[in-house]
Amino acid sequence: MSYLRTGFKKKTVLFSKYLLCMLPKYKRILLKLSGESLMGNKSFGLDSEVISQYAKDIREIIEMGVQVAIVIGGGNIYRGMNEAETGIERAQGDYMGMLATVINGMALQAGLERAGVYTRLQSAIKMEQIAEPYIRRRAMRHLEKGRVVIFGAGTGNPYFTTDTAGSLRAIEIKADVILKGTRVDGIYTADPEKDPTATRFGKISFADCITKNLKVMDMTAFTLCMENDLPIVVFDMNKPGNLMRVVTGERVGTLVS
C-alpha cells in the first residue's frame, strides 16, 4: 500500500510540474514582428505559409489565455530610401512606410481569422474603412475579451521606427513583456552570419547592451523599455512552437531586463 501511495505521489508531483510548465509566464504580451519576416524565402512581399505558421503559433497561446497585441514593420513592402536619390523627403517616406505596415497588418489579420482567432486592426492614421482608430482603452478592452489587437501605422508620426511604436504601445497597454520575433535565435556578441565565433547571450541587462553596443532596437525604443522596466525577449519566430516556449518560460532566445 505504501508503495502505491509513493508511486501515486510521484505521478502527482510530475503532473503538477507539467501543468506549471504549460502555464503562461506572461499574461499580456506585445509581439513585435519585422516586415521582412513575412517575406519567408521571397525577396519581396508576403509569404502565405509564413503567415499561416505565425497564425497557428499565436492561436496556441491565445488558447492558453495569453492576451496578444502585435506591431509589424513594413520593410517587405517599402523601406525608407535616400532622399537625394529618390527625391522623396524623409517625412513623406516615413508615411509611406506606415501605410506598408497597415497592409501587413491586414494580411496577418486575414491569416489569424482564417485560423479562427478574433482580431482587431487599429491604425494610428485614420482609415475607417479598413481599421479602427487607435484608442488605448478600446485596445485594452479588446485584449481582455481575448481578441488579438494589431497596431498599424507605427506611432502615426514620421521619424519614429516601428520598434519605437512597439515599445510605446507595450507601455500604454501595460504589457508584461515585448517579444521581438526575428530570424535569429537571440542576441549575439557579433553578427552570427558573418562571425562564426559569435556567442549568444541567454540573458543580459539593459546597461550591458548599451556598454557592448548591441543593436537590440533603435535607441529611442530601447530607452523607453529601460526607463519603464519593460523586459524584451529576442527569439527566432520562424521556428514553429518557439512562441509557446517563450510564453511558458522556457529558455529560448535572449532576455533583456
C-alpha positions as CSV (number, residue, x, y, z in Angstrom):
1,M,0.0,0.0,0.0
2,S,2.8,2.4,0.9
3,Y,4.5,1.6,-2.4
4,L,1.2,2.5,-4.3
5,R,0.9,5.7,-2.3
6,T,4.5,6.7,-3.1
7,G,4.0,6.0,-6.8
8,F,0.8,8.0,-6.8
9,K,2.6,10.9,-5.1
10,K,5.4,10.8,-7.6
11,K,3.0,10.9,-10.5
12,T,1.0,13.7,-8.9
13,V,4.2,15.8,-8.5
14,L,5.3,15.1,-12.1
15,F,1.8,16.0,-13.4
16,S,1.9,19.2,-11.3
17,K,5.3,20.2,-12.7
18,Y,4.0,19.5,-16.2
19,L,1.0,21.8,-15.6
20,L,3.2,24.5,-14.2
21,C,5.4,24.3,-17.3
22,M,2.4,24.8,-19.5
23,L,1.1,27.8,-17.6
24,P,1.9,31.1,-19.3
25,K,4.7,33.2,-17.7
26,Y,3.2,36.3,-19.2
27,K,-0.4,37.3,-19.2
28,R,-0.2,40.1,-21.8
29,I,2.4,40.4,-24.5
30,L,3.4,42.8,-27.3
31,L,4.7,40.7,-30.2
32,K,7.0,42.8,-32.5
33,L,7.5,41.4,-35.9
34,S,9.6,42.8,-38.7
35,G,8.1,43.2,-42.2
36,E,11.0,41.2,-43.6
37,S,9.9,38.1,-41.5
38,L,6.7,37.9,-43.5
39,M,8.6,37.5,-46.8
40,G,9.8,34.0,-45.9
41,N,12.2,33.0,-48.7
42,K,10.8,35.6,-51.1
43,S,12.7,38.8,-52.0
44,F,9.6,41.0,-51.7
45,G,6.0,40.9,-50.4
46,L,4.2,38.3,-48.4
47,D,4.6,34.5,-47.9
48,S,1.3,32.9,-47.1
49,E,3.0,29.9,-45.5
50,V,4.8,32.1,-43.0
51,I,1.6,34.0,-42.2
52,S,-0.2,30.7,-41.6
53,Q,2.6,29.4,-39.3
54,Y,2.5,32.7,-37.3
55,A,-1.3,32.5,-37.0
56,K,-1.1,28.9,-35.7
57,D,1.6,29.8,-33.1
58,I,-0.4,32.8,-32.0
59,R,-3.7,30.8,-31.7
60,E,-1.9,28.3,-29.4
61,I,-1.0,30.9,-26.9
62,I,-4.4,32.7,-27.2
63,E,-6.0,29.3,-26.2
64,M,-3.8,29.4,-23.1
65,G,-5.4,32.7,-22.1
66,V,-2.5,35.0,-23.1
67,Q,-3.5,38.4,-24.3
68,V,-1.7,39.3,-27.5
69,A,-1.0,42.7,-29.2
70,I,1.1,42.9,-32.3
71,V,3.2,45.6,-34.1
72,I,4.6,44.8,-37.6
73,G,7.2,46.6,-39.6
74,G,6.8,47.4,-43.3
75,G,10.2,46.6,-44.8
76,N,9.0,43.9,-47.0
77,I,6.9,46.4,-48.9
78,Y,8.6,49.7,-48.5
79,R,11.8,50.8,-46.8
80,G,12.9,54.4,-46.4
81,M,15.4,55.4,-49.1
82,N,17.9,58.1,-49.6
83,E,16.2,61.5,-50.2
84,A,18.9,62.7,-52.5
85,E,18.5,59.6,-54.8
86,T,14.7,59.4,-54.8
87,G,13.6,63.0,-54.3
88,I,11.2,61.7,-51.5
89,E,11.7,63.7,-48.3
90,R,12.1,61.7,-45.1
91,A,8.7,62.6,-43.6
92,Q,6.9,61.6,-46.8
93,G,8.9,58.3,-47.0
94,D,8.0,57.5,-43.4
95,Y,4.3,57.9,-44.0
96,M,4.7,55.6,-47.0
97,G,6.3,53.1,-44.6
98,M,3.4,53.5,-42.2
99,L,0.9,52.5,-44.9
100,A,3.0,49.4,-45.6
101,T,2.6,48.3,-42.0
102,V,-1.2,48.6,-42.4
103,I,-1.0,46.3,-45.4
104,N,1.0,43.8,-43.4
105,G,-1.5,44.1,-40.5
106,M,-4.4,43.3,-42.8
107,A,-2.6,40.3,-44.2
108,L,-1.8,38.9,-40.7
109,Q,-5.4,39.7,-39.6
110,A,-6.7,37.6,-42.5
111,G,-4.4,34.8,-41.6
112,L,-5.4,34.9,-37.9
113,E,-9.1,35.0,-38.7
114,R,-8.7,32.1,-41.1
115,A,-7.2,30.2,-38.1
116,G,-10.2,31.0,-36.0
117,V,-8.8,33.9,-34.0
118,Y,-10.8,37.0,-33.3
119,T,-8.8,40.2,-34.2
120,R,-9.0,43.9,-34.3
121,L,-6.7,46.1,-36.5
122,Q,-6.1,49.6,-35.1
123,S,-4.3,52.3,-37.1
124,A,-2.5,55.4,-35.8
125,I,-3.6,57.1,-39.1
126,K,-7.3,57.3,-39.6
127,M,-8.7,54.9,-42.3
128,E,-12.1,54.0,-41.0
129,Q,-13.0,51.7,-43.9
130,I,-10.3,49.1,-43.0
131,A,-9.2,49.8,-39.4
132,E,-10.3,51.2,-36.1
133,P,-8.5,54.4,-34.9
134,Y,-6.0,53.7,-32.2
135,I,-7.7,54.2,-28.8
136,R,-5.8,52.9,-25.9
137,R,-8.8,52.0,-23.7
138,R,-10.6,50.3,-26.6
139,A,-7.4,48.3,-27.4
140,M,-7.1,47.1,-23.8
141,R,-10.8,46.1,-23.7
142,H,-10.3,44.0,-26.9
143,L,-7.4,42.2,-25.2
144,E,-9.5,41.5,-22.2
145,K,-12.1,39.9,-24.4
146,G,-9.5,37.6,-25.9
147,R,-9.1,39.4,-29.3
148,V,-5.7,39.9,-30.9
149,V,-5.0,43.6,-31.4
150,I,-2.8,44.5,-34.4
151,F,-1.4,48.1,-34.2
152,G,-0.7,49.5,-37.7
153,A,0.8,52.8,-39.0
154,G,3.5,53.0,-36.4
155,T,3.1,55.9,-34.0
156,G,1.4,57.9,-36.7
157,N,4.4,60.3,-36.8
158,P,7.4,60.4,-39.1
159,Y,11.0,59.9,-37.7
160,F,9.9,57.1,-35.4
161,T,10.5,53.4,-36.2
162,T,8.1,50.5,-35.7
163,D,10.4,49.4,-32.8
164,T,9.6,52.6,-31.1
165,A,5.9,52.1,-31.9
166,G,6.1,48.6,-30.4
167,S,7.7,49.9,-27.2
168,L,5.3,52.8,-26.9
169,R,2.2,50.6,-27.4
170,A,3.5,47.9,-25.0
171,I,3.9,50.5,-22.2
172,E,0.5,52.1,-23.0
173,I,-1.4,48.8,-22.8
174,K,0.6,47.6,-19.8
175,A,2.1,44.6,-21.4
176,D,4.3,42.3,-19.3
177,V,7.0,41.9,-22.0
178,I,8.0,42.7,-25.6
179,L,8.6,39.6,-27.6
180,K,10.7,40.6,-30.6
181,G,10.4,37.8,-33.2
182,T,13.3,37.8,-35.6
183,R,15.1,35.4,-38.0
184,V,17.9,34.7,-35.5
185,D,17.6,32.9,-32.1
186,G,18.7,35.8,-29.8
187,I,21.3,38.5,-29.3
188,Y,24.9,37.6,-30.1
189,T,28.3,39.2,-29.4
190,A,28.6,39.8,-33.2
191,D,26.6,39.0,-36.3
192,P,26.5,35.2,-36.3
193,E,26.1,35.1,-40.1
194,K,29.4,36.9,-40.5
195,D,31.3,35.8,-37.5
196,P,31.2,32.0,-36.7
197,T,32.8,32.6,-33.3
198,A,29.9,34.8,-32.1
199,T,28.2,33.6,-29.0
200,R,24.6,34.0,-27.9
201,F,23.6,35.7,-24.7
202,G,21.0,33.8,-22.6
203,K,20.3,36.9,-20.5
204,I,21.7,40.4,-20.5
205,S,20.9,43.7,-18.8
206,F,19.9,46.9,-20.5
207,A,23.1,48.6,-19.2
208,D,25.3,45.8,-20.7
209,C,23.5,46.1,-24.1
210,I,24.4,49.8,-24.2
211,T,28.0,49.2,-23.0
212,K,28.6,46.5,-25.5
213,N,26.8,48.5,-28.3
214,L,24.4,45.6,-29.1
215,K,21.7,46.6,-31.5
216,V,18.6,45.2,-29.9
217,M,16.3,48.0,-31.0
218,D,16.8,51.6,-32.0
219,M,17.9,53.7,-29.1
220,T,14.5,55.5,-28.6
221,A,12.7,52.2,-28.4
222,F,15.3,50.7,-26.2
223,T,15.4,53.6,-23.8
224,L,11.6,53.6,-23.4
225,C,11.8,49.9,-22.4
226,M,14.7,50.5,-20.0
227,E,13.0,53.5,-18.3
228,N,9.8,51.7,-17.8
229,D,11.4,48.4,-16.7
230,L,9.8,46.5,-19.6
231,P,11.7,43.3,-20.4
232,I,12.5,42.3,-24.0
233,V,12.9,38.8,-25.3
234,V,14.6,38.4,-28.7
235,F,13.9,35.0,-30.3
236,D,13.5,33.1,-33.6
237,M,9.9,33.5,-34.6
238,N,10.3,31.3,-37.7
239,K,10.8,28.2,-35.7
240,P,7.3,26.6,-35.1
241,G,6.5,26.4,-31.4
242,N,9.1,28.9,-30.2
243,L,6.4,31.5,-29.3
244,M,4.8,28.9,-27.0
245,R,8.1,28.1,-25.4
246,V,8.9,31.7,-24.7
247,V,5.5,32.4,-23.2
248,T,5.7,29.4,-20.9
249,G,9.1,30.5,-19.6
250,E,11.5,28.2,-21.5
251,R,15.0,29.5,-22.1
252,V,14.5,30.5,-25.7
253,G,16.3,33.4,-27.3
254,T,17.8,36.2,-25.2
255,L,16.1,38.0,-22.3
256,V,17.0,41.7,-21.8
257,S,15.9,43.0,-18.4
